[in-house]
Amino acid sequence: MEIGAGSGLVTAAIAAALPGARILAAEPSTVLRSVLTSRVVRDPDLRGRVTVRPDTAQELALPDRISAAVLCGVAGHLDQAERADLWRRLTERMLPGAPLVVELMAVDRPVAMPRTRLATRRVGGQDYEWWFAARPGAGEGDPLVLHSTWRVLDAAGSAVREETETHRWHAFGLERVAAETGWELRDLRGGPGANSAPLGVFTRAS
């Protein structure tokens, strides 16, 4: 069960790591779900194993039994009550020893991040850029305000088009997830290729 599958990069990685596993990939964003579906359709292996759903984490109807769940860049979009409901529903359905993988981006505390270009790629005669910024909410305890901006530039460097999305993000760390779920945490940031993004595996204590 992948909640918030985005464009399908993680979906493809899960499929490669678990040959034969069936994957239910939920992504509410129409744009990202279109990319995800396109990625699945053009790969015969993914096409036979991945089911794409349009639901948010709050409204997603979970299968009766789940062997693993993955949430990358999703949990912070949910408030405490919404997370509690999701953890409860997952706990009721996940098989014994089933892992819950949670990634919290690199904003696990309420800090400001100036507008920064995170990625750029030349496609044909145009450059595509992704810019990101974050600022604390207006009041203490309010969620962060995240801005993602996508820019398309022509060969002369002039903007052809630009789109910005704004989201709210509740900043917390993996330890908060462990406390909310009551599950044991294995923090993966200390392994090979570790980076600053909180990434952990949770399993129920025996």
C-alpha positions in Angstrom: 0.0 0.0 0.0 1.6 3.2 -1.2 -0.2 6.3 0.1 0.8 9.5 -1.8 2.5 7.8 -4.7 3.3 11.0 -6.5 4.8 10.6 -10.0 5.6 6.9 -9.4 9.3 7.0 -8.8 9.0 5.2 -5.4 6.3 2.9 -6.9 8.8 1.7 -9.5 11.5 1.2 -6.8 9.1 -0.8 -4.7 8.2 -3.0 -7.7 11.8 -3.6 -8.5 12.6 -4.5 -4.9 9.6 -6.8 -4.5 9.1 -8.8 -7.8 5.6 -10.2 -8.0 4.2 -8.0 -5.2 0.8 -6.3 -6.0 0.9 -2.6 -5.3 -2.0 -0.3 -4.6 -0.8 3.3 -5.3 -3.0 6.2 -4.2 -2.3 9.7 -5.4 -5.0 12.5 -5.2 -3.2 15.1 -7.4 -4.5 14.9 -10.9 -1.2 16.0 -12.4 1.0 13.7 -10.5 -1.5 10.8 -10.9 -1.3 11.3 -14.7 2.4 10.9 -14.6 2.1 7.9 -12.3 -0.4 6.2 -14.6 1.7 6.9 -17.6 4.8 5.4 -15.9 2.7 2.3 -15.0 1.1 1.9 -18.5 4.4 2.0 -20.4 6.0 -0.8 -18.3 4.4 -4.2 -18.8 5.5 -5.4 -15.4 4.1 -2.5 -13.5 1.0 -2.6 -15.7 0.2 -6.1 -14.4 0.9 -5.3 -10.7 0.1 -1.7 -9.9 -3.5 -0.4 -9.3 -3.7 3.4 -9.2 -6.3 5.1 -7.0 -7.2 8.9 -6.8 -7.9 9.0 -3.0 -6.3 11.1 -0.3 -4.9 9.4 2.8 -8.0 10.5 4.8 -10.6 9.0 2.4 -8.7 6.0 1.1 -10.5 2.6 1.5 -7.7 0.3 2.6 -7.6 -3.4 1.7 -8.5 -5.9 4.4 -4.9 -7.2 4.6 -1.7 -5.2 3.9 1.8 -6.7 3.8 3.6 -3.3 3.8 2.7 0.4 3.7 4.8 3.3 2.4 4.2 7.1 3.0 6.8 9.3 1.4 6.2 13.1 2.0 2.7 12.5 3.1 2.3 12.3 6.9 3.0 16.0 7.5 0.0 16.9 5.4 -2.2 15.3 8.0 -3.1 16.9 11.3 -2.8 14.9 14.5 -6.4 13.6 14.4 -6.1 12.5 10.8 -2.8 10.7 11.5 -4.3 8.9 14.5 -7.2 7.7 12.3 -4.7 6.5 9.6 -2.4 4.7 12.0 -5.5 3.0 13.6 -6.8 1.8 10.2 -3.3 0.6 9.1 -2.8 -1.2 12.4 -6.1 -3.1 12.0 -5.1 -4.4 8.6 -1.3 -4.8 8.5 -0.1 -8.4 8.8 2.2 -9.4 11.7 5.7 -8.0 11.1 4.5 -5.9 8.2 6.7 -2.7 7.9 5.4 0.8 7.8 7.9 3.1 5.9 7.6 6.8 6.6 9.6 9.6 5.0 9.1 13.2 6.3 10.9 15.2 3.7 13.6 17.5 5.2 11.2 19.7 7.1 10.7 17.9 10.4 10.8 21.1 12.5 9.3 24.6 12.0 12.1 26.4 10.2 12.1 28.9 7.3 13.7 27.9 4.0 14.3 30.6 1.4 13.2 30.0 -2.2 15.7 27.5 -3.5 16.0 25.7 -6.8 16.0 22.0 -6.1 16.1 20.6 -9.6 16.5 21.6 -13.3 16.4 19.6 -16.5 16.7 20.5 -20.2 14.0 19.0 -22.3 14.3 19.8 -26.0 14.8 23.5 -26.3 13.4 24.4 -22.8 14.6 24.2 -19.2 12.3 22.9 -16.5 13.0 24.1 -12.9 11.6 23.2 -9.5 11.8 25.8 -6.8 10.8 25.2 -3.1 10.3 27.5 -0.1 9.0 27.1 3.4 8.0 29.4 6.2 6.5 28.9 9.7 2.8 29.4 10.2 1.4 32.6 11.6 0.9 31.3 15.1 2.9 29.0 17.4 2.1 25.4 16.6 0.6 26.3 13.2 1.7 24.1 10.3 4.5 25.3 7.9 3.5 26.9 4.7 5.2 25.2 1.7 5.5 26.7 -1.8 6.5 24.6 -4.8 7.0 26.4 -8.1 7.6 24.9 -11.5 9.1 27.1 -14.2 9.6 26.5 -17.9 12.2 28.7 -19.6 13.0 29.1 -23.3 16.5 29.0 -24.8 17.0 32.7 -23.9 16.2 32.1 -20.3 12.8 33.8 -20.4 9.9 32.2 -18.5 7.4 30.5 -20.8 5.1 29.5 -17.9 5.2 29.2 -14.2 2.9 27.4 -11.7 3.0 27.5 -7.9 1.3 25.2 -5.4 0.9 26.0 -1.7 0.5 23.3 1.0 0.4 23.1 4.8 2.9 20.8 6.6 2.9 19.8 10.2 6.5 19.5 11.2 7.5 16.6 13.4 10.1 13.9 13.5 10.1 10.1 13.3 10.0 9.9 17.1 6.5 11.5 17.0 5.3 8.8 14.6 6.7 6.1 16.9 4.8 7.7 19.8 1.6 8.0 17.9 1.6 4.5 16.5 3.2 2.7 19.5 5.4 0.9 16.9 9.2 0.3 17.1 11.3 2.6 14.9 14.4 1.8 12.9 15.8 5.1 11.7 17.4 4.6 8.2 19.3 7.9 8.1 22.5 6.3 9.5 22.9 3.8 6.6 24.7 4.0 3.2 23.6 7.0 1.2 22.0 8.6 4.2 20.8 12.1 3.9 19.0 14.7 6.0 15.4 13.6 5.1 13.9 11.6 8.0 13.2 8.1 6.8 12.3 5.2 9.1 10.7 1.8 9.2 8.1 1.0 11.9 7.0 -2.4 13.1 4.7 -3.5 15.8 6.4 -4.7 19.0 6.0 -8.4 19.5 
